[in-house]
């Protein structure tokens, strides 16, 4: 399935990356240049709730085997999680996204209103008129955190120093965490996991739970992972990710082997928005081999047939 390089081995695989069609910094052309320069041989562009990159003419410059991908944001037991979809029929997925997912701009506007409502109830000090962001391009959460930090007394609402300083931790440990004082119920914004999986399956694709170990309730979810897979109809697990330790990667690889599940993995590259995450290698610990794709459906990798 994967092309061999001149030495008879296999090149690098990266099945999780983002462009300007969601929250990545690179346009499609720039990303394809990086893919070529790094010698990646199999990739998937997995923008959040968007497959616009696959309609961009620059995608045709891809030098690697291209697997159609998307990352659908959804809800599970009150927490925001993500499901990766691969190998779907493009126009069918576009229709599913129109029916079940808000546009990026509309989602940012509605999420901003939810944050204001929740923070007011919690007693957080803020001035909504001073939270500045472009809903067509930016997350409101990052802008909101920067504003909250203007008032040192707000730190008492945060569960850790990390979430006070990092927008990523603020999102996962506070806003998405039902146990946090800053929790925001975002259920009105997203489908649930089962619906996301059904969207992917109706489009002819395969569905994977994304980056398990970054969630606020990762350990609880891990203890019930077989149940979560079964009740939602997931086909596999993202076993390798830039935020995972080598031990976590090994754990999820073994889980998938034990339960006959498909495996995925990728850097979660966002370009300059996450400068520590490098395409193809994550934070230096990723080594995704052709073994990951061994049991995938053959038609999942044929871009021309899935348009």
Backbone bond lengths (Angstrom), bond angles and torsions (degrees), N, CA, C in turn:
res aa  C-N    CA-C-N  psi(-1)  N-CA   C-N-CA  omega(-1)  CA-C   N-CA-C  phi
1 X - - - 1.470 - - 1.522 111.08 -
2 X 1.335 118.25 -37.50 1.457 121.51 -178.47 1.526 109.88 -97.05
3 X 1.312 116.12 144.02 1.453 119.44 179.31 1.524 110.40 -72.33
4 X 1.328 115.75 138.43 1.449 120.08 176.19 1.521 109.97 -84.27
5 X 1.337 114.38 148.31 1.460 118.20 177.73 1.526 109.98 -88.45
6 X 1.330 116.68 -176.88 1.458 121.05 -174.52 1.522 112.68 -64.14
7 X 1.307 117.73 -21.55 1.459 121.57 -179.32 1.527 112.11 -90.88
8 X 1.328 116.98 1.17 1.452 119.72 178.88 1.512 113.73 88.69
9 X 1.329 117.60 -0.59 1.464 120.46 177.97 1.509 110.11 -98.90
10 X 1.315 116.70 -168.35 1.454 120.54 -179.54 1.524 110.26 -112.41
11 X 1.313 115.69 143.45 1.452 120.83 177.35 1.509 111.56 -76.37
12 X 1.310 115.43 -178.53 1.454 120.35 -176.86 1.520 112.95 -77.62
13 X 1.310 115.19 149.08 1.459 123.07 -179.34 1.527 107.89 -118.43
14 X 1.322 116.86 137.09 1.469 121.61 176.31 1.524 107.69 -142.89
15 X 1.327 116.14 112.34 1.456 122.22 -174.45 1.527 113.06 -110.32
16 X 1.332 117.01 25.77 1.470 119.71 -179.74 1.523 108.39 -155.20
17 X 1.336 116.25 104.29 1.470 121.41 179.49 1.527 109.30 -155.34
18 X 1.338 115.83 159.87 1.465 120.86 -173.74 1.520 111.84 -130.29
19 X 1.320 114.99 151.78 1.461 122.35 178.72 1.533 109.18 -124.41
20 X 1.326 115.33 -173.46 1.462 120.83 177.82 1.525 112.31 -66.57
21 X 1.335 117.73 -9.09 1.457 119.11 176.48 1.526 111.89 -73.70
22 X 1.343 117.53 -9.94 1.472 120.23 165.86 1.520 106.68 -134.71
23 X 1.329 118.94 -108.95 1.461 119.75 -174.29 1.522 113.16 -115.80
24 X 1.326 118.02 20.00 1.455 120.70 174.76 1.516 111.35 -83.28
25 X 1.321 116.58 161.39 1.471 121.04 -179.25 1.522 112.71 -91.43
26 X 1.326 117.91 -23.74 1.464 121.59 -175.44 1.524 111.93 -88.41
27 X 1.337 116.11 138.42 1.461 117.70 167.84 1.526 107.82 -75.26
28 X 1.314 116.72 170.76 1.466 120.37 -173.52 1.526 111.36 -62.47
29 X 1.328 117.00 -41.33 1.454 120.36 -179.88 1.513 112.36 -60.63
30 X 1.330 116.44 -44.08 1.463 121.02 179.25 1.524 110.83 -63.97
31 X 1.332 116.12 -42.69 1.462 119.70 179.11 1.526 110.56 -62.09
32 X 1.320 117.62 -42.47 1.463 120.04 -179.96 1.528 111.38 -64.50
33 X 1.326 117.18 -33.62 1.466 120.41 175.20 1.520 110.72 -62.75
34 X 1.347 116.28 -44.00 1.460 120.27 178.93 1.528 111.04 -63.17
35 X 1.324 116.62 -40.64 1.469 121.29 178.68 1.525 110.37 -58.99
36 X 1.331 116.29 -44.58 1.463 120.56 179.63 1.522 111.43 -66.82
37 X 1.326 116.81 -45.09 1.468 120.79 -178.35 1.523 111.96 -61.43
38 X 1.330 117.05 -35.62 1.461 121.35 -178.00 1.524 112.83 -85.74
39 X 1.316 117.36 -9.80 1.448 120.57 179.28 1.518 114.05 71.41
40 X 1.340 116.70 28.18 1.461 118.74 175.89 1.527 109.33 -65.92
41 X 1.316 117.38 142.43 1.463 120.28 -175.34 1.523 113.70 -110.42
42 X 1.336 118.15 -21.94 1.464 121.42 175.28 1.517 107.17 -139.64
43 X 1.342 117.36 126.79 1.460 120.57 -179.68 1.527 110.57 -137.81
44 X 1.332 114.86 164.74 1.456 121.96 167.73 1.517 108.31 -143.13
45 X 1.315 116.30 131.52 1.464 122.54 173.42 1.523 106.53 -89.86
46 X 1.324 116.51 119.10 1.468 121.10 -171.99 1.524 110.74 -121.95
47 X 1.311 116.55 63.51 1.456 119.70 179.87 1.522 111.07 -64.36
48 X 1.326 115.86 151.41 1.456 121.87 179.27 1.525 110.05 -67.43
49 X 1.317 116.12 116.32 1.466 122.55 171.02 1.530 112.87 55.53
50 X 1.314 116.34 29.27 1.460 120.45 -178.40 1.525 110.27 -151.41
51 X 1.323 115.49 140.34 1.471 120.68 172.07 1.527 109.94 -120.48
52 X 1.326 115.76 22.33 1.457 121.10 -178.22 1.518 113.61 -59.19
53 X 1.323 118.00 -29.90 1.469 120.60 -178.90 1.512 111.88 -59.77
54 X 1.343 116.75 -29.44 1.464 119.94 -177.34 1.527 112.35 -79.00
55 X 1.331 117.83 -10.29 1.464 121.99 172.61 1.526 111.57 -97.06
56 X 1.322 116.74 -6.27 1.457 121.56 179.50 1.526 108.59 -76.34
57 X 1.336 119.18 127.95 1.472 120.68 -178.80 1.525 113.56 -55.55
58 X 1.334 117.85 -27.53 1.462 120.90 -177.27 1.522 112.56 -66.87
59 X 1.328 118.21 -17.57 1.457 120.84 -179.41 1.521 110.62 -64.41
60 X 1.339 116.52 -24.06 1.459 120.35 -179.20 1.526 112.75 -70.46
61 X 1.314 116.44 -11.40 1.465 120.10 176.94 1.521 111.77 -84.09
62 X 1.320 117.63 1.68 1.463 121.26 -177.81 1.523 110.69 -60.88
63 X 1.310 116.40 127.07 1.466 121.93 -178.85 1.519 112.28 -91.90
64 X 1.326 117.36 -4.23 1.461 122.30 -176.96 1.527 110.61 -108.51
65 X 1.328 116.06 166.78 1.457 119.91 166.44 1.521 107.08 -62.82
66 X 1.322 116.92 129.91 1.458 121.71 -173.46 1.525 110.45 -112.15
67 X 1.314 116.29 117.91 1.461 122.74 176.85 1.521 107.94 -101.50
68 X 1.316 118.22 123.93 1.456 120.29 178.65 1.525 109.91 -62.29
69 X 1.333 116.00 135.50 1.457 120.28 -177.43 1.515 112.77 -145.38
70 X 1.319 114.69 160.84 1.460 123.01 175.54 1.521 108.18 -156.31
71 X 1.316 117.55 150.52 1.466 122.27 174.45 1.530 107.56 -116.97
72 X 1.313 115.95 110.98 1.461 120.93 -176.67 1.524 109.43 -96.34
73 X 1.320 115.71 123.14 1.459 121.45 176.80 1.517 108.85 -79.77
74 X 1.341 116.87 133.94 1.458 119.85 -175.57 1.528 110.35 -152.01
75 X 1.309 115.64 -179.52 1.469 121.91 -175.47 1.525 110.32 -115.05
76 X 1.345 114.90 140.28 1.461 120.17 171.70 1.519 108.43 -141.35
77 X 1.310 116.80 115.46 1.464 123.80 179.20 1.526 111.59 50.10
78 X 1.310 115.83 45.63 1.456 121.79 175.74 1.506 115.59 84.41
79 X 1.323 118.27 -6.01 1.457 121.73 -178.50 1.523 110.26 -109.57
80 X 1.329 116.35 142.56 1.452 121.37 176.37 1.527 108.97 -77.93
81 X 1.320 116.32 124.54 1.465 122.45 176.56 1.533 107.63 -131.54
82 X 1.331 116.70 179.98 1.458 120.32 -179.99 1.525 111.46 -132.00
83 X 1.316 114.90 148.58 1.458 122.61 174.39 1.529 108.17 -122.61
84 X 1.316 116.31 129.89 1.459 122.28 176.45 1.522 109.87 -92.56
85 X 1.330 116.38 133.97 1.452 121.60 175.21 1.511 110.17 -117.08
86 X 1.338 116.66 139.25 1.460 121.57 -178.68 1.530 110.68 -135.18
87 X 1.335 115.34 152.31 1.451 121.76 169.01 1.509 115.55 68.74
88 X 1.317 117.34 23.96 1.466 122.05 -179.74 1.525 110.98 -82.99
89 X 1.313 115.27 171.99 1.472 121.28 172.46 1.525 107.28 -86.64
90 X 1.302 117.11 124.86 1.462 122.20 -166.53 1.526 113.22 -59.87
91 X 1.317 118.09 -50.77 1.462 119.32 -177.35 1.530 111.08 -65.24
92 X 1.336 117.53 -33.22 1.461 120.54 177.77 1.526 110.81 -66.38
93 X 1.340 117.21 -40.69 1.465 119.97 177.92 1.520 110.59 -67.69
94 X 1.305 117.80 -38.16 1.467 120.13 177.10 1.529 110.48 -58.40
95 X 1.307 116.54 -41.69 1.460 120.41 178.68 1.527 111.07 -65.81
96 X 1.328 117.73 -42.52 1.464 121.49 178.76 1.527 111.19 -61.14
97 X 1.320 116.39 -42.39 1.458 120.26 -179.45 1.530 110.75 -66.00
98 X 1.318 117.07 -39.62 1.473 119.68 177.56 1.525 111.06 -61.76
99 X 1.312 117.06 -35.66 1.458 121.28 -175.67 1.529 113.24 -80.25
100 X 1.326 117.50 -31.85 1.460 119.94 -167.83 1.530 115.58 -120.12
101 X 1.334 117.90 -8.89 1.461 120.35 -173.06 1.524 110.44 -129.56
102 X 1.322 116.39 137.93 1.460 121.45 176.13 1.520 110.90 -70.58
103 X 1.310 117.55 152.68 1.453 120.33 171.34 1.521 108.81 -65.96
104 X 1.319 117.19 160.14 1.454 121.51 -178.82 1.531 110.93 -56.19
105 X 1.333 115.86 -46.60 1.465 119.66 -177.30 1.523 111.75 -64.91
106 X 1.325 117.24 -45.62 1.458 120.02 -179.21 1.517 110.97 -65.17
107 X 1.320 116.68 -37.90 1.465 120.13 178.58 1.525 110.76 -62.73
108 X 1.322 118.33 -43.69 1.469 121.30 -179.85 1.528 111.27 -62.91
109 X 1.315 116.81 -40.63 1.467 120.11 -179.87 1.530 111.18 -65.98
110 X 1.330 116.33 -44.03 1.466 119.71 -179.30 1.535 111.45 -70.40
111 X 1.335 115.75 -37.07 1.467 118.57 178.52 1.524 110.36 -65.26
112 X 1.310 117.01 -39.37 1.467 120.40 178.05 1.525 110.37 -58.47
113 X 1.320 117.34 -42.76 1.465 120.94 178.91 1.523 110.84 -64.32
114 X 1.338 117.35 -39.24 1.464 120.91 178.41 1.527 111.48 -65.41
115 X 1.337 116.66 -40.85 1.464 120.04 178.29 1.524 110.65 -63.22
116 X 1.310 117.13 -43.98 1.462 120.45 179.06 1.523 110.68 -59.19
117 X 1.324 116.52 -44.97 1.458 120.55 -179.01 1.526 111.51 -63.24
118 X 1.344 116.09 -46.47 1.462 120.02 -177.95 1.524 111.74 -67.37
119 X 1.323 118.28 -41.05 1.459 121.21 -177.50 1.525 111.29 -70.85
120 X 1.317 116.71 -32.64 1.467 119.92 175.40 1.522 110.46 -64.10
121 X 1.320 116.43 -45.66 1.468 120.86 178.64 1.521 111.77 -63.02
122 X 1.345 116.35 -34.22 1.463 120.11 -179.10 1.527 112.67 -76.54
123 X 1.331 117.28 -17.50 1.453 121.30 -179.08 1.512 114.28 90.10
124 X 1.333 115.96 18.04 1.463 120.51 179.21 1.531 109.66 -72.03
125 X 1.321 115.93 143.68 1.466 119.90 177.18 1.524 109.95 -87.87
126 X 1.322 117.04 125.52 1.457 121.40 176.89 1.526 108.86 -164.82
127 X 1.333 114.93 164.19 1.453 122.78 175.67 1.524 106.83 -128.25
128 X 1.321 117.36 105.25 1.462 121.33 -174.53 1.524 112.42 -55.77
129 X 1.318 117.18 -31.27 1.470 120.02 -177.90 1.528 112.24 -69.22
130 X 1.331 116.86 -13.23 1.464 121.08 -178.63 1.530 112.78 -104.37
131 X 1.326 116.93 6.18 1.465 120.82 175.15 1.529 107.62 -94.23
132 X 1.313 116.75 106.31 1.460 121.20 -171.97 1.526 111.06 -109.29
133 X 1.320 116.56 125.64 1.460 122.33 175.85 1.522 108.09 -158.86
134 X 1.323 115.78 157.17 1.459 121.96 177.38 1.523 107.97 -97.80
135 X 1.329 118.95 106.71 1.467 120.71 -175.89 1.521 114.13 -63.78
136 X 1.322 117.10 -14.19 1.469 119.54 177.49 1.522 112.21 -80.58
137 X 1.349 116.47 -18.06 1.459 120.10 -173.38 1.529 114.42 -131.87
138 X 1.335 118.18 -24.07 1.459 120.23 -167.73 1.524 112.72 -124.56
139 X 1.322 114.88 153.73 1.456 121.31 172.33 1.521 109.98 -76.83
140 X 1.318 116.42 137.20 1.461 119.96 176.65 1.527 111.19 -71.86
141 X 1.331 118.20 -22.50 1.465 121.39 -174.77 1.525 111.43 -65.87
142 X 1.320 116.20 -43.12 1.463 119.75 180.00 1.521 110.86 -62.61
143 X 1.328 116.32 -42.99 1.464 120.39 178.94 1.522 110.94 -66.14
144 X 1.334 116.79 -38.10 1.460 120.36 -179.19 1.524 110.40 -65.92
145 X 1.329 117.80 -41.63 1.464 120.34 179.06 1.517 110.50 -61.38
146 X 1.320 117.20 -44.53 1.463 120.44 179.48 1.523 110.69 -58.29
147 X 1.335 116.35 -38.90 1.457 120.02 179.11 1.530 111.47 -71.25
148 X 1.311 118.51 -43.10 1.466 121.11 -179.98 1.521 111.66 -59.05
149 X 1.316 116.53 -33.40 1.466 120.32 -179.07 1.521 112.59 -72.51
150 X 1.326 117.69 -8.87 1.467 120.46 174.58 1.526 110.87 -70.30
151 X 1.338 115.88 -17.53 1.465 121.43 179.59 1.518 108.38 -116.44
152 X 1.341 118.96 99.26 1.464 121.87 -175.39 1.532 113.79 -55.06
153 X 1.319 117.68 -28.38 1.467 119.72 -179.26 1.528 112.40 -65.64
154 X 1.323 116.87 -19.80 1.465 119.49 179.05 1.522 112.93 -67.62
155 X 1.329 116.76 -17.87 1.462 119.50 -177.43 1.526 111.67 -62.08
156 X 1.321 117.43 -24.28 1.471 120.28 -179.87 1.525 112.08 -65.12
157 X 1.330 117.54 -18.20 1.462 121.27 179.43 1.526 111.95 -84.27
158 X 1.337 117.44 -13.20 1.453 122.04 -174.52 1.525 110.93 -90.02
159 X 1.323 115.15 145.76 1.468 120.05 -176.79 1.519 113.23 -85.35
160 X 1.331 117.96 -14.33 1.459 120.10 -179.15 1.517 110.61 -156.03
161 X 1.330 114.73 160.36 1.458 120.99 175.18 1.530 110.22 -64.93
162 X 1.329 115.49 -34.13 1.465 120.31 -179.39 1.522 111.27 -62.32
163 X 1.338 117.42 -45.88 1.463 119.64 -177.98 1.526 112.04 -71.53
164 X 1.331 118.00 -21.48 1.452 122.41 174.67 1.530 110.83 -71.78
165 X 1.326 116.01 -29.88 1.462 120.63 -175.07 1.522 113.91 -101.99
166 X 1.332 117.89 -29.68 1.454 121.98 -172.37 1.522 111.62 -109.97
167 X 1.333 117.05 127.86 1.464 120.09 179.12 1.526 111.02 -66.51
168 X 1.311 116.95 -32.74 1.467 119.84 178.23 1.523 110.47 -65.96
169 X 1.338 117.12 -45.80 1.473 120.50 178.52 1.525 110.61 -68.40
170 X 1.322 117.30 -36.82 1.459 121.57 176.48 1.527 110.66 -57.34
171 X 1.319 115.46 -42.64 1.464 120.45 179.71 1.517 111.47 -66.54
172 X 1.341 117.06 -52.19 1.467 121.07 -172.86 1.528 112.97 -76.98
173 X 1.337 117.76 -41.75 1.459 121.06 -173.88 1.527 113.32 -86.08
174 X 1.311 116.47 -21.77 1.463 119.22 -176.56 1.537 111.42 -114.76
175 X 1.318 117.56 -70.78 1.462 121.02 -172.62 1.524 112.05 -60.44
176 X 1.337 117.76 -43.03 1.459 121.05 -176.66 1.527 113.76 -88.13
177 X 1.316 118.06 -4.78 1.464 122.58 -173.21 1.531 110.77 -99.02
178 X 1.334 118.39 111.28 1.474 120.67 -177.56 1.524 114.36 -59.67
179 X 1.347 118.08 -18.12 1.469 120.75 179.50 1.532 112.98 -88.68
180 X 1.313 117.91 -5.98 1.459 120.98 -178.03 1.525 111.54 -83.59
181 X 1.311 116.23 149.35 1.472 121.47 174.63 1.523 110.65 -67.03
182 X 1.312 116.61 -19.39 1.467 121.59 -178.90 1.528 111.90 -104.11
183 X 1.324 117.19 16.60 1.458 120.93 179.92 1.526 110.80 -61.17
184 X 1.326 114.78 139.52 1.465 122.15 176.87 1.524 107.76 -124.12
185 X 1.306 116.80 121.10 1.460 120.51 178.48 1.525 108.84 -74.39
186 X 1.335 116.21 105.35 1.455 120.77 -175.81 1.530 112.56 -99.79
187 X 1.320 116.51 16.17 1.466 120.56 -179.97 1.531 113.12 -54.03
188 X 1.354 119.57 -35.30 1.477 118.12 179.00 1.529 114.27 -65.09
189 X 1.336 117.03 -13.04 1.462 120.17 -174.21 1.518 113.70 -94.38
190 X 1.340 117.69 -21.05 1.459 119.73 -167.77 1.529 112.38 -136.08
191 X 1.338 116.76 156.13 1.463 120.17 169.30 1.530 109.81 -74.07
192 X 1.332 117.69 166.52 1.454 119.78 173.51 1.524 109.59 -83.55
193 X 1.337 116.23 172.11 1.465 120.61 -175.37 1.525 111.49 -59.29
194 X 1.317 116.68 -44.71 1.461 119.57 -177.44 1.527 111.28 -61.47
195 X 1.331 116.57 -40.43 1.464 119.98 177.67 1.522 111.08 -64.18
196 X 1.342 117.11 -41.35 1.462 120.48 178.81 1.526 110.81 -61.48
197 X 1.337 116.21 -43.43 1.466 120.19 178.51 1.527 110.13 -62.79
198 X 1.320 116.73 -41.98 1.471 119.99 179.38 1.520 111.15 -64.77
199 X 1.325 118.32 -36.21 1.461 121.56 175.83 1.530 110.53 -58.54
200 X 1.319 115.44 -44.38 1.463 120.70 -178.67 1.522 110.36 -67.83
201 X 1.314 116.87 -44.34 1.466 120.25 -178.79 1.525 111.65 -65.93
202 X 1.325 117.15 -40.29 1.469 119.07 178.03 1.518 111.43 -63.41
203 X 1.332 116.34 -25.74 1.465 121.20 179.36 1.523 112.30 -87.43
204 X 1.326 116.06 2.83 1.456 119.86 178.11 1.509 114.69 85.95
205 X 1.349 117.35 15.00 1.460 120.94 -176.73 1.514 114.37 -106.15
206 X 1.327 115.61 -175.20 1.461 123.83 178.18 1.524 108.77 -119.50
207 X 1.349 116.04 146.50 1.468 121.45 -169.21 1.523 111.68 -119.50
208 X 1.325 115.78 136.11 1.465 123.23 -177.39 1.531 110.00 -130.01
209 X 1.328 116.97 139.14 1.463 120.18 170.58 1.516 108.26 -71.79
210 X 1.324 117.08 126.20 1.468 121.27 -176.97 1.525 111.48 -86.31
211 X 1.319 115.66 148.84 1.477 128.16 170.61 1.544 115.12 22.90
212 X 1.312 116.28 64.90 1.467 123.03 -178.20 1.521 113.09 -49.37
213 X 1.330 117.00 -44.60 1.459 119.72 -168.86 1.526 115.05 -78.09
214 X 1.324 118.23 2.85 1.470 117.41 175.60 1.522 111.52 -95.57
215 X 1.339 118.52 -6.23 1.456 120.74 -175.83 1.526 111.35 -78.45
216 X 1.330 115.79 151.99 1.465 120.56 -179.56 1.520 111.66 -59.07
217 X 1.334 117.49 -33.92 1.459 122.02 -179.32 1.526 111.24 -108.26
218 X 1.328 115.59 38.67 1.458 120.94 -175.67 1.533 112.34 -57.30
219 X 1.322 117.57 -44.59 1.461 119.41 -176.68 1.530 111.06 -67.25
220 X 1.318 116.59 -39.25 1.470 119.30 176.75 1.523 110.53 -65.09
221 X 1.318 116.65 -43.51 1.459 120.22 179.10 1.530 110.48 -63.63
222 X 1.335 116.50 -38.82 1.470 119.54 -179.91 1.535 110.66 -63.60
223 X 1.317 117.04 -39.13 1.465 119.86 -178.59 1.523 111.90 -67.36
224 X 1.336 116.93 -21.04 1.461 121.84 -178.94 1.531 111.45 -117.14
225 X 1.325 116.24 23.06 1.458 119.87 -170.74 1.522 112.21 -63.26
226 X 1.321 117.90 -39.99 1.475 119.15 178.86 1.523 110.59 -61.56
227 X 1.324 116.76 -40.49 1.468 121.49 178.08 1.528 110.89 -65.00
228 X 1.326 116.92 -42.69 1.465 121.42 -179.58 1.527 110.22 -62.61
229 X 1.326 116.21 -43.54 1.462 120.58 178.53 1.520 110.82 -61.16
230 X 1.332 115.56 -47.54 1.459 120.64 -175.19 1.524 112.11 -67.43
231 X 1.320 117.87 -45.34 1.467 120.36 -174.21 1.520 112.90 -72.22
232 X 1.326 116.80 -20.69 1.468 120.13 -178.56 1.520 113.69 -108.35
233 X 1.314 117.80 -2.92 1.459 120.79 176.80 1.513 114.79 72.96
234 X 1.334 117.46 26.24 1.459 120.98 179.68 1.527 111.07 -67.58
235 X 1.328 116.05 145.69 1.461 121.28 178.94 1.519 112.42 -92.41
236 X 1.323 116.69 -21.02 1.452 118.65 -176.43 1.513 112.67 -171.23
237 X 1.334 114.80 -173.15 1.462 123.82 -175.61 1.526 109.00 -130.82
238 X 1.325 116.90 141.09 1.462 120.48 169.01 1.525 106.99 -76.19
239 X 1.324 116.40 106.69 1.466 121.41 -172.81 1.523 113.51 -89.15
240 X 1.306 117.87 -27.76 1.465 122.00 -178.61 1.515 109.66 -120.60
241 X 1.335 115.78 132.13 1.464 121.24 -176.83 1.522 108.31 -154.29
242 X 1.327 116.65 152.83 1.460 121.04 -175.75 1.524 113.43 -62.53
243 X 1.344 118.08 -22.20 1.465 120.75 -179.43 1.527 112.70 -91.11
244 X 1.322 117.83 -4.09 1.464 120.96 -175.82 1.525 111.08 -88.22
245 X 1.341 114.57 151.17 1.458 120.18 168.46 1.527 108.77 -82.45
246 X 1.317 116.69 166.25 1.460 120.37 176.91 1.525 110.70 -61.33
247 X 1.334 116.34 -34.30 1.470 120.39 179.57 1.529 110.72 -67.70
248 X 1.310 117.24 -39.35 1.464 120.67 178.56 1.521 111.12 -67.22
249 X 1.328 116.93 -39.05 1.461 120.78 176.91 1.525 110.20 -62.31
250 X 1.319 116.25 -45.81 1.466 120.37 179.56 1.521 110.99 -62.75
251 X 1.327 116.90 -39.23 1.463 121.38 -179.77 1.523 111.08 -61.64
252 X 1.324 117.34 -47.63 1.462 120.15 -177.60 1.527 112.09 -72.27
253 X 1.331 116.92 -33.73 1.458 119.13 174.02 1.525 110.53 -59.79
254 X 1.318 116.74 -44.78 1.464 120.31 -179.18 1.522 111.25 -67.71
255 X 1.334 116.24 -38.26 1.467 120.00 177.96 1.525 110.06 -58.63
256 X 1.316 117.15 -44.65 1.465 120.19 -179.07 1.523 111.54 -67.66
257 X 1.315 116.83 -37.79 1.467 118.99 176.23 1.523 110.62 -63.54
258 X 1.319 116.59 -43.40 1.468 121.14 -177.23 1.514 112.18 -65.26
259 X 1.337 116.91 -31.61 1.466 120.61 -173.96 1.527 112.89 -111.72
260 X 1.321 116.62 13.74 1.460 122.28 175.19 1.524 111.29 55.34
261 X 1.341 116.34 49.60 1.455 122.72 179.40 1.521 110.73 -109.34
262 X 1.319 115.98 153.04 1.456 120.96 175.82 1.530 109.71 -72.59
263 X 1.332 115.53 156.34 1.463 120.46 -179.04 1.524 110.89 -123.94
264 X 1.309 115.03 146.35 1.452 121.94 174.37 1.526 108.22 -135.26
265 X 1.324 115.63 169.89 1.453 119.35 177.12 1.508 111.19 -173.23
266 X 1.314 116.71 151.76 1.453 119.58 179.03 1.510 112.71 -175.35
267 X 1.312 115.05 170.03 1.460 121.90 -174.04 1.512 113.28 -75.03
268 X 1.350 117.64 -28.55 1.470 122.49 -169.18 1.532 108.95 64.10
269 X 1.304 114.64 43.94 1.463 122.92 -178.06 1.526 111.08 -66.97
270 X 1.356 116.06 133.11 1.463 122.76 176.75 1.526 111.85 -126.18
271 X 1.331 117.08 11.84 1.457 118.84 -177.26 1.516 111.42 69.04
272 X 1.331 116.59 -141.07 1.469 120.98 -175.60 1.524 113.54 -67.93
273 X 1.328 117.99 -12.16 1.468 119.71 177.28 1.527 111.72 -72.08
274 X 1.339 116.65 -23.60 1.468 122.15 174.66 1.528 106.75 -136.36
275 X 1.331 117.08 74.91 1.473 120.54 -170.28 1.521 114.47 -64.54
276 X 1.322 118.26 -19.62 1.467 120.19 179.91 1.525 112.34 -80.37
277 X 1.330 117.57 -11.96 1.466 121.70 -178.33 1.526 108.71 -100.25
278 X 1.328 115.86 116.13 1.458 121.44 -175.71 1.528 110.64 -100.32
279 X 1.313 114.99 141.52 1.449 121.38 178.13 1.534 109.69 -59.00
280 X 1.314 116.27 131.73 1.459 121.06 176.03 1.507 115.87 87.50
281 X 1.331 118.02 -29.56 1.468 120.06 -176.49 1.524 113.60 -126.19
282 X 1.326 117.84 -4.78 1.467 120.16 -179.17 1.504 111.08 66.18
283 X 1.328 116.21 -117.17 1.466 121.47 175.81 1.528 109.85 -105.40
284 X 1.316 116.25 24.50 1.455 122.29 176.32 1.509 114.70 102.59
285 X 1.350 117.71 -5.57 1.458 119.91 -173.02 1.529 113.84 -105.74
286 X 1.336 117.71 0.50 1.463 119.06 -174.80 1.528 111.39 -89.22
287 X 1.320 114.99 137.23 1.459 121.96 173.84 1.525 106.54 -146.47
288 X 1.315 115.22 82.94 1.461 121.45 -175.80 1.520 108.28 -93.05
289 X 1.317 116.79 117.36 1.457 122.10 -173.87 1.522 111.20 -104.24
290 X 1.343 114.65 174.17 1.457 120.47 178.24 1.517 112.85 -62.00
291 X 1.342 117.26 -18.72 1.468 120.70 178.23 1.532 111.13 -59.48
292 X 1.331 116.54 -31.33 1.465 120.30 179.54 1.524 111.19 -60.27
293 X 1.326 116.92 -34.10 1.454 121.27 -173.85 1.534 113.20 -96.47
294 X 1.317 116.88 2.27 1.461 120.77 -171.04 1.525 113.27 -57.67
295 X 1.321 117.71 -36.89 1.466 120.53 -175.38 1.529 113.68 -105.85
296 X 1.338 116.26 8.90 1.460 118.70 179.15 1.532 110.22 -71.41
297 X 1.323 117.69 148.57 1.478 119.89 174.94 1.524 110.60 -57.92
298 X 1.316 116.78 138.57 1.461 120.90 -177.30 1.522 112.35 -58.82
299 X 1.335 117.22 -39.00 1.466 119.14 -175.60 1.520 113.00 -72.40
300 X 1.314 117.64 -8.55 1.468 120.27 -179.51 1.516 111.97 -66.47
301 X 1.325 118.11 -22.46 1.465 120.49 -173.91 1.521 113.61 -102.96
302 X 1.311 118.02 4.31 1.465 119.65 -176.82 1.529 110.00 -100.07
303 X 1.327 115.40 95.94 1.464 121.51 -177.18 1.526 111.92 -60.64
304 X 1.339 117.28 -43.90 1.446 120.96 -175.24 1.532 112.09 -62.34
305 X 1.317 116.82 -33.06 1.454 120.32 -177.67 1.531 112.88 -85.31
306 X 1.343 116.62 -10.57 1.456 119.69 -175.47 1.537 112.40 -104.91
307 X 1.326 117.35 5.74 1.471 119.46 -179.38 1.515 111.05 -70.61
